[in-house]
Amino acid sequence: MFGYVTADASRLTREQAARYQSCYCGLCRTLRREYGPAARFFLTYDMTFLILLLSSLYEPDESAGRERCLAHPAKPHDWWESSFTSYAAAMNTALAWYKCLDDWHDDRNLLRRADAALLGSQAEKARNAYPRVCGVIERSLAALGEIERSASPAPDEGANAFGNLMGELFVYYPDDRWADTLRRFGFSLGKFVYFLDAACDLESDRQRGRYNPFAAIAPEKARGEDFAGHLTLLIGDAVREFETLPLLQDLELLRNILYSGVWAKYNFTFRQAPKEANP
């Protein structure tokens, strides 16, 4: 359920695209330094959004540079990091480990088992660094797994579990004045992502006999419009919380992601005209 919170590259200015990519490169660099080269293979743009949002809200100092790396050996590329880059790297590592374990338990995928073993010690490092957040992630994923195994007929049960995970992910300072807003924002965004993922995977889940919250209620040949109204309401809830935050830095880049980028896979899956959330 990760990989949805990405930018709409076609609507970014050149400056926004460079800022976005250099944030991503900074995260990749931090993953290599703090969690080893293997952790970079599980890098997601979702964590780039996390860095951008928290950095915009709290405005920490940033470090920046330009270098070559194994992924880009021919040409130097820009990177920047803030204190939240290290946090995002830890969350990326922990979530990747949990995902590998889940894939192993669900499908007996030997490659995922090997990946989980590879990431195990690094995930433990992340859990030790951020026990509160990782504890919520672990409990939320355990609840989600139980819901899916029991084939719960209540679609919101799984969405709420994933919403709780995402809500806590955005709360770096639990006693901060913006903690409740960030938690509500993450919760709504998590529910949106959960149902978006379910809509996009419905056909394949039905074919493979996997749990999907829409399986019992969606038409046999589901179309994008069957889910659009519900999804628009959910991302609208997230956007309303987002717009109450006092953000200036990277605001239009963040809006690009929330208003347009999050719909990319949905639009591709259902070949819809581009959708946007309304504040």
C-alpha positions in Angstrom: 0.0 0.0 0.0 3.0 2.3 -0.5 4.1 4.0 -3.6 0.9 6.1 -4.1 2.0 9.4 -2.5 4.1 10.7 -5.3 4.3 13.9 -7.4 2.6 14.5 -10.7 5.8 15.2 -12.7 3.9 16.7 -15.6 2.7 19.6 -13.4 5.9 20.4 -11.6 8.0 23.4 -12.5 11.7 22.8 -13.2 12.6 24.1 -9.8 10.0 22.0 -8.0 11.1 18.9 -9.9 14.8 19.5 -8.9 13.8 20.1 -5.2 11.7 16.9 -5.2 14.4 14.8 -6.8 17.2 16.1 -4.5 15.1 15.3 -1.5 14.7 11.8 -2.8 18.4 11.5 -3.4 19.1 12.8 0.1 16.9 10.0 1.5 18.7 7.4 -0.6 22.0 8.7 0.6 20.8 8.6 4.3 19.5 5.1 3.9 22.9 3.9 2.6 24.8 5.6 5.4 22.5 4.7 8.3 20.9 1.4 7.2 23.3 -0.1 4.6 23.3 -0.4 0.8 20.5 -3.0 0.8 18.0 -0.6 2.4 18.1 1.6 -0.7 16.4 -1.0 -2.8 13.2 -0.5 -0.8 13.2 3.3 -1.2 9.8 4.9 -1.8 8.7 8.4 -2.8 6.1 8.2 0.0 8.9 8.9 2.5 10.0 11.9 0.4 6.6 13.4 0.9 7.0 12.8 4.7 10.3 14.7 4.7 8.9 17.6 2.6 5.9 18.0 4.9 7.7 17.8 8.2 10.5 20.0 7.0 8.1 22.6 5.7 6.2 22.6 9.0 9.1 22.8 11.4 11.8 24.4 9.2 14.9 22.6 10.4 18.4 23.3 9.1 19.2 21.6 5.8 22.5 20.3 4.5 23.0 19.9 0.8 25.6 18.8 -1.7 26.3 17.3 -5.1 27.8 13.9 -5.8 27.9 10.8 -8.0 26.6 7.5 -6.7 26.2 3.9 -7.9 22.7 4.7 -9.2 24.0 7.8 -11.1 27.7 7.2 -11.8 28.0 9.3 -14.9 26.7 12.6 -13.7 26.8 14.4 -10.3 23.4 15.0 -8.8 22.1 17.3 -6.1 20.8 16.1 -2.7 19.6 17.8 0.5 18.8 16.4 3.9 17.2 17.7 7.1 16.8 16.0 10.5 13.6 14.5 9.2 15.5 12.6 6.5 17.0 10.4 9.1 13.5 9.7 10.5 12.1 8.9 7.1 15.0 6.6 6.4 14.2 4.7 9.6 10.5 4.5 8.8 11.3 3.4 5.2 13.5 0.5 6.6 11.0 -0.6 9.2 8.1 -0.6 6.8 10.0 -2.4 4.1 10.9 -5.1 6.7 7.2 -5.5 7.8 6.2 -5.7 4.1 8.7 -8.4 3.3 7.5 -10.4 6.3 3.9 -9.9 5.2 4.6 -11.1 1.7 6.4 -14.2 3.0 3.5 -15.1 5.3 0.9 -14.5 2.6 2.5 -16.0 -0.4 5.5 -18.0 0.9 7.6 -15.8 -1.3 11.2 -17.1 -0.7 12.7 -13.9 -2.1 10.7 -11.8 0.4 11.9 -14.1 3.2 15.5 -13.5 2.2 14.8 -9.7 2.0 13.3 -9.8 5.5 16.4 -11.6 6.8 18.6 -9.0 5.1 16.7 -6.1 6.7 16.1 -7.7 10.1 19.0 -6.1 12.1 18.4 -2.7 10.4 14.7 -2.8 11.1 15.6 -3.5 14.8 17.8 -0.4 14.7 14.9 1.7 13.4 12.6 0.3 16.1 15.1 1.1 18.8 15.4 4.7 17.5 11.7 5.3 17.2 9.9 2.8 19.5 6.6 4.8 19.8 6.0 5.1 16.0 7.3 1.6 15.2 5.1 0.1 18.0 2.0 1.7 16.4 3.1 0.4 13.0 3.5 -3.1 14.3 0.2 -3.2 16.1 -1.6 -1.6 13.1 -0.2 -4.1 10.7 -1.0 -7.0 13.0 -4.6 -5.8 13.3 -4.7 -5.4 9.5 -3.4 -8.9 9.0 -6.1 -10.3 11.3 -8.8 -8.4 9.5 -7.7 -9.7 6.2 -7.3 -13.3 7.4 -10.9 -13.2 8.8 -12.2 -11.7 5.6 -14.0 -9.0 7.5 -17.1 -7.8 5.6 -16.7 -4.3 7.1 -14.5 -2.4 4.7 -13.6 0.4 7.2 -11.9 -2.0 9.6 -8.9 -2.4 7.5 -8.9 1.2 6.4 -9.0 2.4 10.0 -6.0 0.1 10.9 -3.9 1.5 8.0 -5.1 5.0 8.8 -3.8 4.6 12.4 -0.5 3.6 11.0 -0.2 6.5 8.7 -1.6 8.9 11.3 1.2 8.1 13.7 3.9 8.2 11.0 3.4 11.9 10.6 3.6 12.7 14.3 7.3 13.3 15.0 6.7 15.4 18.1 3.8 13.8 20.0 3.3 16.8 22.4 3.6 19.5 19.6 0.6 21.8 19.0 0.3 20.3 15.5 0.4 16.7 16.5 -3.4 16.2 16.4 -3.7 17.9 13.1 -0.9 15.7 11.6 -2.5 12.6 13.1 -5.9 13.4 11.6 -4.2 14.2 8.2 -2.2 11.0 8.2 -5.3 9.0 9.2 -7.4 10.3 6.4 -4.6 9.9 3.9 -4.0 6.4 5.1 -7.7 5.5 4.6 -7.6 7.0 1.1 -4.5 5.0 0.2 -6.0 1.8 1.6 -9.1 2.1 -0.5 -7.2 3.4 -3.5 -5.0 0.3 -3.4 -8.1 -1.9 -3.0 -9.7 -0.3 -6.0 -6.6 -0.7 -8.2 -6.0 -4.3 -7.1 -9.6 -5.5 -7.1 -9.5 -7.5 -10.3 -6.2 -9.2 -9.5 -7.3 -9.9 -5.9 -10.5 -11.5 -7.2 -8.6 -13.7 -9.6 -6.1 -14.8 -6.9 -8.7 -15.2 -4.2 -7.2 -12.5 -2.0 -9.0 -10.4 0.5 -10.2 -7.1 -0.8 -12.6 -4.8 1.0 -14.5 -4.1 -2.2 -14.8 -7.7 -3.4 -18.3 -8.3 -2.0 -19.8 -4.9 -2.9 -18.2 -3.8 -6.2 -19.7 -4.8 -9.5 -18.1 -7.8 -11.4 -16.6 -5.4 -14.0 -15.8 -2.4 -11.7 -15.1 0.9 -13.3 -13.3 3.9 -11.9 -16.5 5.8 -11.2 -17.6 3.1 -8.8 -14.9 4.2 -6.4 -14.3 7.9 -7.3 -16.9 9.5 -5.0 -15.7 7.6 -1.9 -12.1 8.2 -2.7 -12.6 11.9 -3.4 -14.3 12.4 0.0 -11.4 10.7 1.8 -8.6 12.7 0.1 -10.7 15.8 0.7 -10.6 15.0 4.4 -6.9 14.8 4.3 -6.5 18.0 2.2 -8.7 20.0 4.6 -6.4 19.0 7.5 -3.3 19.7 5.4 -4.5 23.2 4.5 -4.7 24.2 8.2 -1.0 23.7 8.7 1.2 26.8 8.5 3.2 25.7 5.5 5.2 28.0 3.2 8.3 26.1 2.0 7.5 23.6 -0.8 3.8 24.3 -0.4 3.0 24.1 -4.1 5.1 20.9 -4.4 3.2 19.3 -1.5 -0.1 20.4 -3.1 0.9 18.9 -6.4 1.3 15.5 -4.6 -1.9 15.6 -2.6 -4.1 17.2 -5.3 -2.9 15.3 -8.3 0.0 12.9 -7.8 -1.9 10.5 -5.5 -4.3 9.8 -8.3 -1.7 8.6 -10.8 -2.1 4.8 -10.4 -5.9 5.1 -10.2 -6.0 7.1 -13.4 -3.7 4.6 -15.1 -5.7 1.6 -13.8 -9.0 2.9 -14.9 -7.9 5.1 -17.8 -9.7 8.1 -16.2 -9.3 11.7 -17.0 -7.0 13.2 -14.3 -8.6 13.8 -10.9 -7.8 16.3 -8.3 -8.8 16.7 -4.6 -10.7 19.8 -3.5 -9.7 21.6 -0.3 
